[in-house]
Amino acid sequence: MPRTGFDPRAHGFHFANDFVDKVVTVPGYGEVATDGRSGGMAFAALDYWFAGLPVPSHRPDDFPDRAVPEDGTRLADFIHKRLFDSYATWSARQFLTWTLAEDLPSWSSPGVARLTSQELPRVRRSIDAGRPVVLGLVGARVLEEVGRNRQVVAYGYDDDGAGPGGGPPIRLFVYDSHHPDTEVVLALEAGGQLWEASAGDDAWRGLFLQDYARERPPYIDLGAAKGIWVNSWTPTLDGNFVAQFTARNYGEYRAHLSELRLAVRGPAGENLDRFLGGDGDPTPLEPGEERAVFKASDGFGTVAGSYAVAAGYLSEQGCWLTIPPGEPGAVDEVGVTVIPPPRRSRVTVTFRGVTVEDADALGGRLALRLAVGDQAARWPEEGAADVQDGKRFDLDQRFDLVLNPGSPLALAIDGEAADGSPAGEVRAPYLGLDDWGAGEHTYRSRLGPDAGDGPWTVELAIEVTPLDA
């Protein structure tokens, strides 16, 4: 059962086509009366769908006449414009030529039934490609009844039913503006001549694919006044995560919803709304009114990876719809990267030995203060060791620490000469997230930050062992 993503409950207007008939000009013919604004509502509904915008959420009881938006308002004027656009297409002439044609072949025409059978493959190809289309439905038989003809959006089909002229069986699923929030099914009657509608309207003699050029709608009601804010772009798996946005009704009438919601999609596109979800508030928003949504999770994510967080709302019809940006810079969707919990590491620093290179500078004696982080030791434990040039002393001093990946590892070694004065130093900070310079190291002391080499060299080793998260 091929279908596009169009759904009349989500993407069709929520009020019926109760507009007063208009007179429009058909190219190559002249003026004709319309079926309310079915062409304008069909074109406009597709405009919203192709633009990725939700149709306005207004209901009939939001309007002063409790039917349709008033002429002179932005929404009514947009639908009115699209009505005229729908009749300005070259294919609109078929409302007239098909009205005058016979149902079956004659000397002057192949007949509406055969013409319809020639249109159906085009309709199917577009739907197979994921593109809903505008159909012109022809019911009139004389020009005075042209207003009986109608325009709908076809978004799906199946092969259950008898096809026209012995062709492939087919049923069409359409959005008909006369029946809001309803899936209308068009199927051939048993005799194979007329198309019957599940909504109970009069039968249609035939249908054709109408020309359509998309246009970006100038009117929205629910929009994001303040885009999505998150407390971290790289939240930790199973950790705390916070997101919020502010919705505003930019429309001219009341906006309806079941709740505002922050949707979450996981690395494989799976629905993870449970981590944030909605505010549970179905209160409508009056024109110009704002409402903020703040949601927090203390155990966000299922696996490490990329997640999408989108601002939207659950409609009264139970459909999830995104809320488009209503202000410059506002965003309706962000991506975050969930990272694994930090894995701590056990770090072992072993001072193995010291080699004296200038015993005279030390007065023949040396003591060392060894420090790793906040741990420290002295060599020798008391006093100082007698030294001479080239002699190596085993230190065998070991320090064990447990550090997070972002924690620095700081080493400090200070020498002391026979008279107690400073005699060389080593400063070695490590800032790596996962590897604090593991391996063998040899450092030659310095006499100070701005001085030359010092009189001794120290050897050490650093071992890093990851711990379980």
C-alpha positions in Angstrom: 0.0 0.0 0.0 2.3 2.8 -1.2 1.9 6.1 0.8 3.7 9.3 1.1 4.3 10.9 4.5 1.2 13.1 4.1 -1.5 12.5 6.7 -4.8 14.5 6.6 -4.9 14.5 10.4 -1.5 16.1 10.6 -1.1 18.0 7.3 -4.6 18.9 6.3 -6.5 22.0 7.7 -8.6 21.3 10.7 -11.6 23.3 9.4 -13.8 22.5 6.5 -14.0 24.3 3.1 -17.0 26.4 4.0 -15.6 29.4 2.1 -18.0 31.3 -0.3 -17.6 30.3 -3.9 -15.3 32.6 -5.9 -15.1 33.4 -9.6 -11.7 32.7 -11.1 -10.2 32.9 -14.6 -9.2 29.7 -16.4 -6.5 30.2 -19.1 -7.9 29.9 -22.6 -11.5 29.9 -21.4 -12.6 32.7 -19.0 -14.3 33.0 -15.7 -15.8 30.1 -13.8 -17.2 29.6 -10.3 -15.2 27.5 -7.8 -16.0 24.9 -5.2 -15.4 27.2 -2.3 -11.6 27.2 -2.0 -10.8 23.5 -2.4 -8.0 24.3 -4.8 -6.5 26.9 -2.5 -6.7 24.5 0.5 -5.2 21.6 -1.4 -2.3 23.8 -2.7 -1.7 25.4 0.7 -1.8 22.1 2.5 0.9 20.8 0.1 2.9 24.0 0.6 3.1 23.4 4.3 4.0 19.8 3.8 6.8 20.4 1.4 8.1 23.3 3.5 8.2 21.0 6.6 5.9 23.3 8.4 2.8 22.3 10.4 -0.5 23.6 9.1 -2.1 26.1 11.5 -3.9 24.3 14.3 -7.0 26.5 14.2 -10.5 25.0 14.5 -13.8 26.4 13.2 -14.9 27.7 16.7 -11.8 29.9 16.7 -13.2 32.1 13.9 -15.8 34.8 14.4 -18.2 33.2 12.0 -17.3 29.7 13.5 -16.5 28.3 10.1 -13.4 29.7 8.3 -10.8 32.5 8.8 -12.0 35.9 7.8 -11.0 37.5 4.5 -8.3 40.1 5.1 -6.5 37.8 7.6 -3.1 36.3 6.6 -4.3 32.7 6.5 -7.5 33.4 4.5 -5.6 35.6 2.1 -3.0 32.9 1.5 -5.6 30.2 0.8 -7.4 32.7 -1.5 -4.1 33.4 -3.4 -3.4 29.7 -3.8 -7.0 29.2 -5.1 -6.3 31.6 -7.9 -2.9 29.9 -8.5 -4.6 26.5 -8.8 -6.8 27.8 -11.7 -4.0 29.7 -13.3 -2.3 26.4 -14.3 -2.6 25.0 -17.8 -4.1 21.8 -16.5 -7.1 23.6 -15.0 -8.6 23.7 -18.5 -9.4 20.1 -18.0 -12.1 21.1 -15.6 -13.9 22.5 -18.6 -13.0 20.0 -21.4 -13.7 17.0 -19.2 -17.0 18.5 -18.1 -18.1 18.7 -21.7 -16.7 15.3 -22.6 -18.8 12.1 -22.5 -18.1 9.4 -20.0 -17.3 6.8 -22.8 -15.5 7.2 -26.1 -17.3 9.3 -28.8 -16.3 10.7 -32.2 -15.0 13.9 -30.5 -13.4 12.5 -27.3 -11.8 9.3 -25.9 -14.2 9.8 -22.9 -13.6 10.7 -19.3 -13.1 7.1 -18.2 -10.3 6.5 -20.6 -8.7 9.8 -19.9 -8.7 9.0 -16.2 -7.1 5.6 -16.8 -4.3 7.5 -18.6 -3.8 9.8 -15.6 -3.5 7.1 -13.0 0.0 5.9 -13.9 1.3 9.4 -13.4 -0.4 9.6 -10.0 1.0 6.3 -9.0 4.6 7.2 -10.1 4.5 10.4 -8.0 3.2 8.7 -4.9 5.8 5.9 -5.4 8.4 8.6 -5.4 7.0 10.0 -2.1 5.3 13.1 -3.6 1.7 13.7 -2.8 -0.2 15.4 -5.7 -3.2 17.6 -6.3 -6.1 15.8 -8.2 -8.8 17.6 -10.1 -12.1 15.7 -9.6 -14.7 16.2 -12.3 -18.4 15.7 -11.5 -20.0 18.3 -13.7 -21.6 17.6 -17.1 -22.5 21.1 -18.2 -20.5 24.3 -17.8 -23.1 25.8 -15.5 -22.2 23.1 -13.0 -18.4 23.6 -13.1 -18.5 24.6 -9.5 -19.3 20.9 -8.7 -15.7 20.0 -9.6 -13.2 19.8 -6.8 -9.5 19.6 -5.9 -8.0 17.2 -3.4 -4.6 15.9 -2.3 -3.8 12.3 -3.2 -1.1 10.8 -0.9 -1.5 7.0 -1.2 -3.1 4.2 -3.1 -3.6 0.5 -3.1 -4.6 -2.1 -5.7 -7.9 -3.2 -4.1 -10.8 -2.4 -6.4 -11.7 -2.5 -10.1 -9.6 -0.4 -12.4 -11.1 1.9 -15.1 -11.4 0.6 -18.6 -10.2 -2.9 -17.5 -6.9 -1.4 -16.2 -5.2 -2.2 -12.9 -7.4 -2.1 -9.9 -6.8 0.9 -7.7 -8.1 2.9 -4.7 -6.8 6.4 -3.9 -6.4 7.9 -0.4 -7.0 11.7 -0.5 -7.3 14.7 1.7 -10.6 16.5 0.9 -10.9 19.9 2.4 -14.7 19.3 2.8 -13.9 16.6 5.3 -11.1 17.7 7.7 -9.0 15.2 9.7 -10.5 12.4 7.6 -8.9 9.9 5.2 -11.2 9.8 2.2 -11.0 6.8 -0.1 -11.8 7.1 -3.8 -12.7 3.9 -5.6 -14.6 2.9 -8.7 -18.2 1.8 -8.3 -19.2 -1.7 -9.2 -20.0 -0.7 -12.8 -16.6 0.8 -13.3 -17.9 4.2 -14.5 -17.9 6.5 -11.5 -15.5 7.1 -8.6 -17.2 6.9 -5.3 -15.9 8.7 -2.2 -16.0 7.0 1.3 -17.2 10.4 2.7 -20.5 9.9 1.0 -20.3 12.8 -1.5 -21.6 12.6 -5.0 -19.7 10.3 -7.3 -17.0 11.6 -9.6 -16.9 11.0 -13.3 -13.1 11.2 -13.5 -9.9 12.6 -12.1 -6.6 14.1 -13.4 -3.3 15.1 -12.1 -3.1 18.9 -11.7 0.0 21.1 -12.2 1.4 22.3 -8.9 4.3 24.6 -8.0 5.2 24.8 -4.3 5.3 28.1 -2.4 6.5 28.8 1.1 3.6 29.7 3.4 3.8 33.1 5.0 1.7 32.2 8.0 2.3 30.0 11.0 0.7 29.9 14.4 2.9 27.8 16.8 6.6 28.8 16.5 9.7 28.7 18.7 10.3 32.1 20.2 13.4 30.8 22.0 15.1 27.8 20.4 16.3 24.7 22.2 18.8 25.2 25.0 20.7 22.2 26.4 22.9 22.0 29.4 25.6 20.0 27.6 26.5 19.2 24.0 28.3 16.1 25.2 26.1 14.6 28.0 27.4 11.6 29.8 25.6 8.3 29.2 23.1 7.7 32.1 23.9 11.1 33.4 22.0 14.4 33.9 20.6 16.2 30.8 18.4 19.2 30.6 16.7 20.8 27.6 14.1 23.6 27.2 12.4 25.9 24.6 9.7 28.5 24.5 6.7 28.3 22.1 4.7 31.3 20.9 1.5 31.7 19.0 2.4 33.9 16.1 -1.1 33.4 14.5 -4.2 35.5 14.5 -6.4 32.9 16.2 -6.1 30.5 19.1 -3.6 27.7 18.7 -4.5 24.2 19.8 -2.4 21.3 21.0 -2.4 18.3 23.4 1.0 19.2 24.8 4.3 20.9 24.0 7.0 18.3 23.8 10.8 17.7 23.5 11.3 14.7 21.2 14.4 12.6 21.3 15.7 10.3 18.6 18.6 7.9 19.2 21.6 7.0 17.1 19.5 4.6 15.0 16.5 7.0 14.8 14.6 5.2 17.5 12.0 7.1 19.5 13.4 7.9 22.9 10.9 10.6 23.9 10.7 9.1 27.4 13.9 10.8 28.4 12.4 14.2 28.0 8.8 14.2 26.7 6.0 16.7 27.1 4.5 19.1 29.6 1.1 17.4 29.7 -0.7 20.8 29.3 -3.4 21.0 26.6 -4.2 24.6 27.3 -4.6 26.5 24.0 -2.3 29.5 23.3 -3.9 32.8 22.6 -2.4 35.0 19.8 0.9 36.4 21.1 1.0 34.1 24.2 4.2 32.2 25.1 4.8 29.0 27.1 8.2 27.5 28.1 9.0 23.8 28.4 11.7 22.6 30.7 12.6 18.9 30.9 15.3 17.1 32.7 16.5 13.5 32.7 18.8 12.0 35.4 19.6 8.9 33.2 19.9 10.1 29.6 20.6 7.9 26.7 20.8 4.2 25.9 24.2 3.9 24.2 26.9 6.3 23.3 26.4 8.2 20.0 24.6 11.0 18.3 21.1 12.0 19.5 18.6 14.5 18.0 16.5 16.7 20.3 13.5 18.5 18.6 11.0 21.0 19.7 7.4 20.3 18.8 3.9 19.5 20.0 1.4 16.7 20.1 -1.7 17.8 18.1 -5.2 17.3 19.3 -5.4 14.6 16.6 -2.5 12.8 18.2 0.1 13.6 15.7 3.7 14.7 16.5 4.6 18.0 14.7 7.7 20.0 14.9 7.6 23.7 15.9 9.4 25.8 13.4 11.7 28.8 14.4 9.7 31.9 14.9 12.6 34.2 15.6 16.0 34.7 13.9 18.5 32.4 15.5 16.0 30.2 17.1 16.5 26.5 16.3 13.9 23.7 16.5 16.3 20.8 16.5 19.8 20.2 17.9 22.2 17.3 18.0 24.1 16.2 21.0 26.8 13.5 21.4 26.3 11.1 24.3 29.7 10.0 25.6 30.5 7.0 27.8 31.0 7.7 31.5 34.6 8.7 32.3 36.8 5.7 33.0 39.2 6.4 35.8 42.8 5.1 35.6 45.2 3.8 38.2 48.5 5.7 37.7 51.7 4.4 39.3 54.7 6.6 39.3 58.0 4.9 40.2 61.2 6.9 40.8 63.9 4.5 39.9 67.2 6.3 40.3 69.2 9.5 40.3 72.6 10.0 38.7 74.9 12.8 40.0 76.7 14.8 37.3 78.3 17.6 39.3 79.1 16.6 42.9 81.1 19.8 43.6 78.0 21.9 42.9 76.2 19.9 45.6 79.0 20.2 48.2 79.3 16.4 48.0 75.9 15.7 49.4 72.4 15.5 47.9 68.8 15.1 49.2 65.7 15.0 47.1 62.0 15.8 47.7 59.8 13.8 45.4 56.1 14.9 44.9 53.3 13.4 42.7 50.1 15.4 43.1 49.4 15.8 46.8 51.7 12.9 47.7 55.4 13.5 48.7 58.4 11.6 50.0 62.0 12.3 50.9 65.2 10.6 49.8 67.0 9.6 51.8 64.5 9.6 54.6 66.8 11.5 56.9 69.8 13.8 56.2 71.5 13.7 52.8 73.5 11.1 50.7 77.2 11.4 50.0 77.6 11.8 46.3 80.3 11.9 43.6 80.3 12.5 39.8 78.8 9.7 37.7 77.4 7.8 40.7 73.9 6.4 40.4 71.6 5.8 43.4 68.5 3.6 43.5 65.5 5.6 44.7 62.8 2.9 44.6 60.0 5.4 45.5 56.5 4.5 44.3 53.3 6.6 44.2 49.8 5.2 43.4 46.9 7.5 42.3 43.5 7.1 40.8 42.7 9.9 38.4 39.8 10.9 36.0 40.7 11.4 32.3 40.6 15.1 32.7 42.7 15.3 35.8 46.3 16.6 35.4 49.2 14.6 36.8 51.9 16.9 38.2 55.4 15.7 39.1 57.9 17.8 41.1 61.5 16.9 42.3 63.6 19.4 44.3 67.2 18.9 45.2 69.0 20.1 48.3 72.8 20.6 48.6 75.0 19.9 51.6 74.3 23.4 53.1 70.6 23.0 52.7 70.4 25.4 49.7 68.3 24.5 46.6 70.2 22.3 44.1 68.2 21.7 40.9 64.6 20.9 40.2 62.3 19.1 37.8 58.7 20.1 37.0 56.7 17.7 34.7 52.9 18.3 34.3 50.9 15.8 32.2 47.5 16.9 30.9 46.4 14.0 28.6 42.9 12.6 29.0 43.7 8.9 28.6 47.5 8.6 28.8 49.6 10.5 31.3 52.9 9.9 29.5 53.1 6.2 30.4 56.6 4.7 29.8 60.2 5.3 30.8 61.3 8.9 31.5 64.7 10.6 32.3 64.8 14.2 33.4 67.9 16.4 33.9 67.4 18.9 36.7 67.5 22.7 36.2 68.9 25.3 38.5 65.7 27.4 38.2 63.1 28.5 35.7 65.5 30.8 33.9 68.8 29.1 34.7 70.8 26.3 33.0 71.0 22.6 33.6 71.3 21.3 37.1 73.7 18.8 38.7 71.7 15.6 38.6 69.4 13.5 36.4 66.4 11.4 37.7 64.9 8.3 36.1 61.2 7.4 36.5 58.5 5.2 35.0 54.7 5.9 34.7 52.3 3.0 34.4 48.6 3.7 33.5 45.9 1.0 34.1 42.3 1.8 33.1 39.7 0.9 35.8 36.2 -0.3 35.2 33.6 2.5 34.7 
